[in-house]
Amino acid sequence: MSDMMATRDAYGEVLAELGQDNERIVVLDADLSGSTKTAVFGKKFPDRFFNMGIAEANMVVTAAGLAAIGKIPFVSTFAIFASGRAWEQIRQSVAYPKANVKVVATHGGVTVGEDGGSHQSVEDIAIMRAIPNMTVIVPADGVETKAAIKAIADYKGPVYVRLGRNKVPTVFPKDYSFAIGKGSELVTGSDLTFVTTGLMTSAAVKAAEALKSEGISARVVHIGTVKPLDQDILVKAAKETQLIITAEEHSIIGGLGGAVAELLSEHCPVPVHRLGVKDRFGTSGKAEELLKYFELTADDLAGAAREALKRK
């Protein structure tokens, strides 16, 4: 995990690549294209790029209209605005009619940093997961981001992709193949399973390495698609390790942990410990400081595993 890349940077690069091959792709942004990295596409294809201004609801409805005439609109702004200010338009104009609109939201989670709690989206996965017809994807690194964006460009239907602001370690090989609805077992293990999404996956891999030196065998399962969940990989992990620890840069309510607990309670009930933001807003600080504050570092994951194993 030596390479570092921000998932939003990967998004900007791959979107421009896709635009070269597919003229149906159009991009809309709410006056944040320098931060969301859609400006890369806009500079290359100015006739297919639309800065809609700070008018997120209008942007989403316009995208739905473009989808209705056969375009493949990619809509981008910060996660807090995409999932919050445009929620009704995403529900009514995109998800309800199954419009082929891709909402790619950047700056998700607490690692937005000094922008503070008002700009840290810790509810967006829950909000989007609850909307029928919506697929929800949270890549772990730049490699998976590029593969996921290529996959959703070929997929017909509404999709929400959550990306981050800061650089994150690369966990997938360059030839990694992404499939909607499929998880990935990155580390084998038999004592417990970390189930993670987004940047928490690299932390889980690091935690598993630390636990291995203590004789604890921890599996790491990355969930790139939070909805629909990969039932097979999760039930297999539950049956074989009998202990699940979820970790996400999101509220523990309604996100990955909630989704995993719901699924396993029906198909393979085992203890599920959820790590994430505990029913509170974020706060201002550097990204690394906030991950420590919310107990989402690799050391925190390893510590949680040790405690959970005592009760196994």
FIKEPA-193849 format. One record per residue (C-alpha): x negated, y negated, z negated; residue number from 1. Coordinates in nm, 2 decimals, always signed. Example, Ala and Ser with C-alpha at 12.3 -4.5 7.8 and 13.67 -1.06 7.14 Angstrom:
% residues 2
+--------+--------+--------+------+
!   east !  north !     up ! resi !
+--------+--------+--------+------+
!  -1.23 !  +0.45 !  -0.78 !    1 !
!  -1.37 !  +0.11 !  -0.71 !    2 !
+--------+--------+--------+------+
% end
This chain:
% residues 312
+--------+--------+--------+------+
!   east !  north !     up ! resi !
+--------+--------+--------+------+
!  +0.00 !  +0.00 !  +0.00 !    1 !
!  -0.28 !  -0.24 !  +0.09 !    2 !
!  -0.10 !  -0.44 !  +0.37 !    3 !
!  +0.14 !  -0.72 !  +0.27 !    4 !
!  +0.41 !  -0.88 !  +0.47 !    5 !
!  +0.73 !  -1.07 !  +0.40 !    6 !
!  +1.04 !  -0.90 !  +0.53 !    7 !
!  +1.17 !  -1.23 !  +0.67 !    8 !
!  +0.85 !  -1.26 !  +0.87 !    9 !
!  +0.91 !  -0.92 !  +1.01 !   10 !
!  +1.26 !  -1.02 !  +1.10 !   11 !
!  +1.15 !  -1.32 !  +1.29 !   12 !
!  +0.90 !  -1.12 !  +1.49 !   13 !
!  +1.12 !  -0.83 !  +1.58 !   14 !
!  +1.42 !  -1.06 !  +1.67 !   15 !
!  +1.21 !  -1.24 !  +1.93 !   16 !
!  +1.09 !  -0.90 !  +2.07 !   17 !
!  +1.45 !  -0.78 !  +2.10 !   18 !
!  +1.56 !  -1.10 !  +2.26 !   19 !
!  +1.32 !  -1.03 !  +2.54 !   20 !
!  +1.48 !  -0.70 !  +2.63 !   21 !
!  +1.85 !  -0.78 !  +2.55 !   22 !
!  +2.00 !  -1.10 !  +2.68 !   23 !
!  +2.32 !  -1.03 !  +2.49 !   24 !
!  +2.14 !  -1.11 !  +2.16 !   25 !
!  +2.22 !  -1.46 !  +2.03 !   26 !
!  +2.11 !  -1.61 !  +1.71 !   27 !
!  +2.29 !  -1.86 !  +1.48 !   28 !
!  +2.13 !  -2.03 !  +1.18 !   29 !
!  +2.25 !  -2.28 !  +0.91 !   30 !
!  +1.97 !  -2.53 !  +0.93 !   31 !
!  +1.72 !  -2.30 !  +0.76 !   32 !
!  +1.55 !  -2.14 !  +1.07 !   33 !
!  +1.20 !  -2.23 !  +0.95 !   34 !
!  +1.26 !  -2.03 !  +0.63 !   35 !
!  +1.47 !  -1.75 !  +0.77 !   36 !
!  +1.22 !  -1.72 !  +1.06 !   37 !
!  +1.49 !  -1.73 !  +1.33 !   38 !
!  +1.30 !  -2.03 !  +1.46 !   39 !
!  +1.06 !  -1.78 !  +1.63 !   40 !
!  +1.36 !  -1.66 !  +1.84 !   41 !
!  +1.48 !  -2.02 !  +1.89 !   42 !
!  +1.15 !  -2.14 !  +2.03 !   43 !
!  +1.14 !  -1.85 !  +2.27 !   44 !
!  +1.50 !  -1.85 !  +2.38 !   45 !
!  +1.65 !  -2.20 !  +2.31 !   46 !
!  +1.95 !  -2.13 !  +2.53 !   47 !
!  +2.05 !  -1.84 !  +2.30 !   48 !
!  +1.98 !  -2.01 !  +1.97 !   49 !
!  +2.23 !  -2.22 !  +1.78 !   50 !
!  +2.16 !  -2.44 !  +1.48 !   51 !
!  +2.50 !  -2.46 !  +1.33 !   52 !
!  +2.40 !  -2.71 !  +1.05 !   53 !
!  +2.49 !  -2.66 !  +0.69 !   54 !
!  +2.83 !  -2.51 !  +0.78 !   55 !
!  +2.80 !  -2.14 !  +0.70 !   56 !
!  +3.17 !  -2.06 !  +0.73 !   57 !
!  +3.19 !  -2.22 !  +1.08 !   58 !
!  +2.87 !  -2.03 !  +1.18 !   59 !
!  +3.02 !  -1.69 !  +1.09 !   60 !
!  +3.35 !  -1.76 !  +1.27 !   61 !
!  +3.16 !  -1.88 !  +1.58 !   62 !
!  +2.95 !  -1.56 !  +1.57 !   63 !
!  +3.27 !  -1.35 !  +1.56 !   64 !
!  +3.39 !  -1.54 !  +1.87 !   65 !
!  +3.06 !  -1.47 !  +2.05 !   66 !
!  +3.09 !  -1.10 !  +1.96 !   67 !
!  +3.44 !  -1.09 !  +2.11 !   68 !
!  +3.30 !  -1.19 !  +2.45 !   69 !
!  +3.03 !  -0.92 !  +2.43 !   70 !
!  +2.74 !  -1.10 !  +2.27 !   71 !
!  +2.54 !  -0.95 !  +1.98 !   72 !
!  +2.52 !  -1.24 !  +1.73 !   73 !
!  +2.26 !  -1.24 !  +1.45 !   74 !
!  +2.36 !  -1.48 !  +1.18 !   75 !
!  +2.10 !  -1.60 !  +0.92 !   76 !
!  +2.08 !  -1.81 !  +0.61 !   77 !
!  +1.98 !  -1.76 !  +0.25 !   78 !
!  +2.15 !  -1.46 !  +0.08 !   79 !
!  +2.33 !  -1.68 !  -0.17 !   80 !
!  +2.50 !  -1.88 !  +0.11 !   81 !
!  +2.56 !  -1.59 !  +0.34 !   82 !
!  +2.73 !  -1.38 !  +0.08 !   83 !
!  +2.89 !  -1.66 !  -0.11 !   84 !
!  +2.99 !  -1.96 !  +0.10 !   85 !
!  +3.09 !  -1.75 !  +0.40 !   86 !
!  +3.24 !  -1.46 !  +0.22 !   87 !
!  +3.59 !  -1.51 !  +0.34 !   88 !
!  +3.49 !  -1.56 !  +0.70 !   89 !
!  +3.27 !  -1.24 !  +0.69 !   90 !
!  +3.57 !  -1.05 !  +0.54 !   91 !
!  +3.84 !  -1.19 !  +0.77 !   92 !
!  +3.67 !  -1.26 !  +1.10 !   93 !
!  +3.39 !  -1.01 !  +1.10 !   94 !
!  +3.46 !  -0.70 !  +0.89 !   95 !
!  +3.84 !  -0.68 !  +0.93 !   96 !
!  +3.83 !  -0.67 !  +1.31 !   97 !
!  +3.50 !  -0.47 !  +1.30 !   98 !
!  +3.33 !  -0.75 !  +1.50 !   99 !
!  +2.98 !  -0.67 !  +1.62 !  100 !
!  +2.81 !  -0.94 !  +1.40 !  101 !
!  +2.48 !  -0.89 !  +1.22 !  102 !
!  +2.44 !  -1.10 !  +0.90 !  103 !
!  +2.07 !  -1.10 !  +0.81 !  104 !
!  +2.03 !  -1.29 !  +0.48 !  105 !
!  +1.69 !  -1.39 !  +0.36 !  106 !
!  +1.57 !  -1.51 !  +0.01 !  107 !
!  +1.77 !  -1.24 !  -0.17 !  108 !
!  +1.70 !  -1.16 !  -0.54 !  109 !
!  +1.51 !  -1.34 !  -0.81 !  110 !
!  +1.18 !  -1.36 !  -0.62 !  111 !
!  +1.31 !  -1.68 !  -0.45 !  112 !
!  +1.12 !  -1.81 !  -0.75 !  113 !
!  +1.11 !  -2.17 !  -0.84 !  114 !
!  +1.43 !  -2.25 !  -0.65 !  115 !
!  +1.60 !  -2.13 !  -0.97 !  116 !
!  +1.92 !  -1.94 !  -1.06 !  117 !
!  +2.14 !  -2.14 !  -0.83 !  118 !
!  +1.95 !  -2.01 !  -0.53 !  119 !
!  +1.88 !  -1.65 !  -0.65 !  120 !
!  +2.14 !  -1.41 !  -0.52 !  121 !
!  +2.18 !  -1.12 !  -0.76 !  122 !
!  +2.53 !  -1.04 !  -0.66 !  123 !
!  +2.52 !  -1.02 !  -0.28 !  124 !
!  +2.48 !  -0.64 !  -0.24 !  125 !
!  +2.79 !  -0.58 !  -0.47 !  126 !
!  +2.99 !  -0.84 !  -0.28 !  127 !
!  +2.91 !  -0.71 !  +0.07 !  128 !
!  +2.93 !  -0.34 !  -0.04 !  129 !
!  +3.29 !  -0.40 !  -0.15 !  130 !
!  +3.40 !  -0.51 !  +0.20 !  131 !
!  +3.55 !  -0.23 !  +0.41 !  132 !
!  +3.37 !  -0.16 !  +0.75 !  133 !
!  +3.05 !  -0.33 !  +0.62 !  134 !
!  +2.71 !  -0.16 !  +0.64 !  135 !
!  +2.46 !  -0.28 !  +0.39 !  136 !
!  +2.09 !  -0.25 !  +0.44 !  137 !
!  +1.80 !  -0.35 !  +0.21 !  138 !
!  +1.46 !  -0.27 !  +0.37 !  139 !
!  +1.15 !  -0.20 !  +0.15 !  140 !
!  +0.89 !  -0.36 !  +0.37 !  141 !
!  +0.80 !  -0.52 !  +0.70 !  142 !
!  +0.78 !  -0.19 !  +0.88 !  143 !
!  +1.13 !  -0.08 !  +0.77 !  144 !
!  +1.27 !  -0.43 !  +0.84 !  145 !
!  +1.16 !  -0.41 !  +1.21 !  146 !
!  +1.29 !  -0.06 !  +1.25 !  147 !
!  +1.62 !  -0.15 !  +1.08 !  148 !
!  +1.68 !  -0.46 !  +1.30 !  149 !
!  +1.62 !  -0.26 !  +1.61 !  150 !
!  +1.86 !  +0.00 !  +1.48 !  151 !
!  +2.14 !  -0.24 !  +1.41 !  152 !
!  +2.10 !  -0.42 !  +1.74 !  153 !
!  +2.21 !  -0.08 !  +1.90 !  154 !
!  +2.48 !  -0.02 !  +1.64 !  155 !
!  +2.82 !  -0.16 !  +1.71 !  156 !
!  +2.99 !  -0.31 !  +1.41 !  157 !
!  +2.93 !  -0.55 !  +1.12 !  158 !
!  +2.61 !  -0.52 !  +0.92 !  159 !
!  +2.46 !  -0.71 !  +0.63 !  160 !
!  +2.08 !  -0.70 !  +0.59 !  161 !
!  +1.92 !  -0.84 !  +0.28 !  162 !
!  +1.56 !  -0.97 !  +0.31 !  163 !
!  +1.32 !  -1.13 !  +0.07 !  164 !
!  +1.11 !  -1.45 !  +0.06 !  165 !
!  +0.77 !  -1.33 !  -0.06 !  166 !
!  +0.52 !  -1.08 !  +0.09 !  167 !
!  +0.56 !  -0.72 !  -0.03 !  168 !
!  +0.34 !  -0.42 !  +0.00 !  169 !
!  +0.39 !  -0.19 !  +0.30 !  170 !
!  +0.51 !  +0.15 !  +0.20 !  171 !
!  +0.61 !  +0.30 !  +0.54 !  172 !
!  +0.37 !  +0.41 !  +0.82 !  173 !
!  +0.39 !  +0.21 !  +1.15 !  174 !
!  +0.56 !  +0.50 !  +1.32 !  175 !
!  +0.84 !  +0.51 !  +1.07 !  176 !
!  +1.19 !  +0.58 !  +1.22 !  177 !
!  +1.49 !  +0.41 !  +1.05 !  178 !
!  +1.83 !  +0.57 !  +1.06 !  179 !
!  +2.14 !  +0.40 !  +0.92 !  180 !
!  +2.27 !  +0.59 !  +0.62 !  181 !
!  +1.95 !  +0.79 !  +0.56 !  182 !
!  +1.72 !  +0.76 !  +0.26 !  183 !
!  +1.35 !  +0.85 !  +0.24 !  184 !
!  +1.17 !  +1.06 !  -0.01 !  185 !
!  +0.84 !  +0.88 !  -0.04 !  186 !
!  +0.69 !  +1.07 !  -0.34 !  187 !
!  +0.77 !  +1.43 !  -0.44 !  188 !
!  +0.84 !  +1.50 !  -0.81 !  189 !
!  +1.03 !  +1.73 !  -1.04 !  190 !
!  +1.08 !  +1.56 !  -1.38 !  191 !
!  +1.28 !  +1.26 !  -1.27 !  192 !
!  +1.37 !  +1.05 !  -0.97 !  193 !
!  +1.33 !  +0.68 !  -0.91 !  194 !
!  +1.60 !  +0.57 !  -0.67 !  195 !
!  +1.51 !  +0.22 !  -0.54 !  196 !
!  +1.58 !  -0.03 !  -0.27 !  197 !
!  +1.41 !  -0.34 !  -0.14 !  198 !
!  +1.08 !  -0.45 !  -0.30 !  199 !
!  +1.14 !  -0.22 !  -0.60 !  200 !
!  +1.04 !  +0.08 !  -0.39 !  201 !
!  +0.67 !  -0.02 !  -0.39 !  202 !
!  +0.69 !  -0.07 !  -0.76 !  203 !
!  +0.84 !  +0.28 !  -0.80 !  204 !
!  +0.56 !  +0.43 !  -0.60 !  205 !
!  +0.30 !  +0.26 !  -0.82 !  206 !
!  +0.49 !  +0.37 !  -1.13 !  207 !
!  +0.50 !  +0.73 !  -1.01 !  208 !
!  +0.12 !  +0.72 !  -0.96 !  209 !
!  +0.07 !  +0.60 !  -1.32 !  210 !
!  +0.30 !  +0.87 !  -1.46 !  211 !
!  +0.13 !  +1.14 !  -1.26 !  212 !
!  -0.19 !  +1.07 !  -1.45 !  213 !
!  +0.00 !  +1.14 !  -1.77 !  214 !
!  +0.13 !  +1.47 !  -1.64 !  215 !
!  +0.48 !  +1.34 !  -1.55 !  216 !
!  +0.61 !  +1.43 !  -1.20 !  217 !
!  +0.82 !  +1.14 !  -1.07 !  218 !
!  +1.00 !  +1.16 !  -0.74 !  219 !
!  +1.06 !  +0.83 !  -0.54 !  220 !
!  +1.37 !  +0.81 !  -0.32 !  221 !
!  +1.40 !  +0.49 !  -0.12 !  222 !
!  +1.76 !  +0.39 !  -0.02 !  223 !
!  +1.73 !  +0.16 !  +0.28 !  224 !
!  +2.10 !  +0.18 !  +0.34 !  225 !
!  +2.30 !  +0.10 !  +0.03 !  226 !
!  +2.62 !  +0.15 !  +0.22 !  227 !
!  +2.69 !  +0.42 !  +0.34 !  228 !
!  +2.47 !  +0.60 !  +0.08 !  229 !
!  +2.28 !  +0.91 !  +0.17 !  230 !
!  +2.47 !  +1.16 !  -0.04 !  231 !
!  +2.25 !  +1.46 !  +0.06 !  232 !
!  +1.92 !  +1.32 !  -0.06 !  233 !
!  +2.07 !  +1.18 !  -0.38 !  234 !
!  +2.26 !  +1.50 !  -0.48 !  235 !
!  +1.94 !  +1.70 !  -0.41 !  236 !
!  +1.73 !  +1.48 !  -0.63 !  237 !
!  +1.99 !  +1.49 !  -0.91 !  238 !
!  +2.01 !  +1.87 !  -0.90 !  239 !
!  +1.64 !  +1.92 !  -0.89 !  240 !
!  +1.52 !  +1.66 !  -1.14 !  241 !
!  +1.83 !  +1.61 !  -1.36 !  242 !
!  +1.74 !  +1.25 !  -1.43 !  243 !
!  +1.79 !  +0.94 !  -1.21 !  244 !
!  +1.64 !  +0.59 !  -1.27 !  245 !
!  +1.77 !  +0.33 !  -1.03 !  246 !
!  +1.58 !  +0.00 !  -0.98 !  247 !
!  +1.69 !  -0.30 !  -0.78 !  248 !
!  +1.63 !  -0.68 !  -0.77 !  249 !
!  +2.00 !  -0.74 !  -0.82 !  250 !
!  +2.26 !  -0.72 !  -1.09 !  251 !
!  +2.30 !  -0.37 !  -1.23 !  252 !
!  +2.67 !  -0.43 !  -1.18 !  253 !
!  +2.80 !  -0.32 !  -0.83 !  254 !
!  +2.46 !  -0.28 !  -0.66 !  255 !
!  +2.25 !  +0.02 !  -0.59 !  256 !
!  +2.27 !  +0.16 !  -0.95 !  257 !
!  +2.64 !  +0.13 !  -0.95 !  258 !
!  +2.67 !  +0.30 !  -0.61 !  259 !
!  +2.45 !  +0.59 !  -0.71 !  260 !
!  +2.63 !  +0.63 !  -1.04 !  261 !
!  +2.97 !  +0.64 !  -0.86 !  262 !
!  +2.85 !  +0.90 !  -0.61 !  263 !
!  +2.68 !  +1.13 !  -0.86 !  264 !
!  +2.96 !  +1.12 !  -1.11 !  265 !
!  +3.17 !  +1.28 !  -0.84 !  266 !
!  +2.92 !  +1.52 !  -0.69 !  267 !
!  +2.65 !  +1.60 !  -0.94 !  268 !
!  +2.68 !  +1.43 !  -1.28 !  269 !
!  +2.34 !  +1.37 !  -1.44 !  270 !
!  +2.20 !  +1.08 !  -1.66 !  271 !
!  +2.16 !  +0.76 !  -1.45 !  272 !
!  +1.96 !  +0.47 !  -1.60 !  273 !
!  +2.00 !  +0.14 !  -1.41 !  274 !
!  +1.72 !  -0.11 !  -1.40 !  275 !
!  +1.80 !  -0.46 !  -1.27 !  276 !
!  +1.93 !  -0.80 !  -1.37 !  277 !
!  +2.15 !  -0.74 !  -1.67 !  278 !
!  +2.47 !  -0.94 !  -1.62 !  279 !
!  +2.31 !  -1.28 !  -1.61 !  280 !
!  +2.20 !  -1.55 !  -1.37 !  281 !
!  +1.84 !  -1.59 !  -1.26 !  282 !
!  +1.61 !  -1.86 !  -1.38 !  283 !
!  +1.32 !  -2.07 !  -1.25 !  284 !
!  +0.97 !  -1.93 !  -1.23 !  285 !
!  +0.71 !  -1.78 !  -1.00 !  286 !
!  +0.82 !  -1.45 !  -0.84 !  287 !
!  +0.57 !  -1.24 !  -1.03 !  288 !
!  +0.67 !  -1.41 !  -1.36 !  289 !
!  +1.04 !  -1.34 !  -1.29 !  290 !
!  +0.98 !  -0.98 !  -1.21 !  291 !
!  +0.81 !  -0.94 !  -1.55 !  292 !
!  +1.09 !  -1.15 !  -1.72 !  293 !
!  +1.36 !  -0.92 !  -1.58 !  294 !
!  +1.15 !  -0.61 !  -1.66 !  295 !
!  +1.12 !  -0.50 !  -1.29 !  296 !
!  +0.75 !  -0.44 !  -1.26 !  297 !
!  +0.58 !  -0.10 !  -1.20 !  298 !
!  +0.49 !  -0.09 !  -1.57 !  299 !
!  +0.85 !  -0.15 !  -1.67 !  300 !
!  +0.97 !  +0.14 !  -1.44 !  301 !
!  +0.71 !  +0.37 !  -1.59 !  302 !
!  +0.80 !  +0.27 !  -1.94 !  303 !
!  +1.17 !  +0.33 !  -1.87 !  304 !
!  +1.09 !  +0.67 !  -1.73 !  305 !
!  +0.90 !  +0.77 !  -2.05 !  306 !
!  +1.19 !  +0.66 !  -2.27 !  307 !
!  +1.45 !  +0.84 !  -2.05 !  308 !
!  +1.25 !  +1.16 !  -2.06 !  309 !
!  +1.25 !  +1.16 !  -2.44 !  310 !
!  +1.63 !  +1.19 !  -2.42 !  311 !
!  +1.64 !  +1.44 !  -2.14 !  312 !
+--------+--------+--------+------+
% end
